[in-house]
Structures are given as C-alpha cells and as structure tokens.
Amino acid sequence: MTDLLPADDRLIVALDLPTALDGLSLAKTLGDSVSFYKIGLGMLTGGGLALANELKQEQGKKIFLDMKLFDIGATVEAAVRGIARYDLDFLTVHGDPYVVKAAKQGAAGSATKILAVTILTSLDRADLDGALIKPGEIEALVTERAARAFEAGADGVIASPREAAAIRALPGAAGKLIVTPGVRPAGAALGDQKRVETPASALAAGADHLVVGRPIWQAKDPRTAAQAILAEIRG
C-alpha cells in the first residue's frame, strides 16, 4: 500500500449519506486518503453533528459543515455561535450580505470560516426564472453575489467551477477561498448537477477546494476513486 497518494486538503469528500454510521463507515474505508469531509443537511437528523465531532476530535479530520443558513440576522448569529463551539473548519450560509455579516459576528473568536453560497450548482437560468431571480447570465450573477459577500466579510464563497475564474479575478478575492461543488472526474455521471467541470479544470480556474461526493461514495471501490481524483489534483 506504499504507492497510495497521501491525503490532500484540496479534496473535500461530501458525506451525503443517510446516517452518521454510514458516514463513519465510508471514512474508515477511505482512511488516510482523505483528510477533509463535508457534512450537510441530509445527515443533520441522522447524527451529522455527532459525526462531525467524531471525525474532527477523534480522527483529526477537517470538517466542512454545509448548513446553508438563511434567516433573520439575529437567528443566524445565534446559530453560528452555537456551531462555532464545535471547532469546525468551514460553515456555509446564504450569500446575502446581511446573512454573511451576522454569521461572521456569530463566528467571532473561533477558527470557523464562513463561506457564502452564491447560486447552487444544481440550478440553471430556467430555475432562477422560476424563483423570480433578476435577469442576467448566471456567471455575472454569481460574481456579483461573491463580490458582495466578500465586502460583507465572508472568508470565501461556494460557486461552480465555471465561475471560479471570474470570482478569483475580483479585487476583493485576494486571500479568500473558492470552494467548488459540481466537480466530476472525466466520464462520471452528472447526477443533478448542471454546471460541472473536472478536478483539474476547477483548480486551474482558481478553486482552492473541490467538493466531490457521489463519484466517490457510489463507486465500487471508494478508496480507489478518491485516489484517482488525488492523482488528477496533483497532476
């Protein structure tokens, strides 16, 4: 097993599984190949916070808690203050400036970085029209939301790989993180994602971290699938 590539924090594996036990089992399978995990809303009622704490405190993994918080400022601030006690690494909120500001206040004094969601990678222009989002190309809207989130104090943003280069070019993007879901190795099924790129192209566009879920945990051999993505990242 000495030929295995070591973990790389640029790869974040999404534990989009029903329960904490499922997530813990996958993490055991992946072993030292993965150092960073995302836990989202789908596992919240299945022990997600307990799993986050187990992976962080007992196994030394980094944790991205993908809650996409959205509420009035006081509620967001209180929620983030409670979550920040878990000493997690990344936490998502919606990219509206008032939400970002409240989240940053809640995270004050902790190491938790606040990442602002721009436009979900599962959405296209038709979806935005249905939600009454103002007209315009998605890349332009994502870039504008990212700029406003940075101005509000966000430590980084969530955006598709297709918008990463435009965001990285923003004057306010220096020192900020770009985390990209919607990453699929060449030949992988798209699932419900509509704005996707390969790991190599996402990194070349300026992404700092790549979130990959189904191409790893749905694979017959998840560890081998993770290794293939690590090879592309390092290549």
Secondary structure, 3 states (H helix, E strand, C coil): CCCCCCCCCCEEEECCCCCHHHHHHHHHHHHHHCCEEEEEHHHHHHCHHHHHHHHHHHCCCEEEEEEEECCCHHHHHHHHHHHHCCCCCEEEEECCHHHHHHHHHHHCCCCCEEEEECCCCCCCHHHHHHCCCCCCCHHHHHHHHHHHHHHCCCCEEECCHHHHHHHHCCHHHCCCEEEECCECCCCCCCCCCCCCECHHHHHHCCCCEEEECHHHHCCCCHHHHHHHHHHHHHC
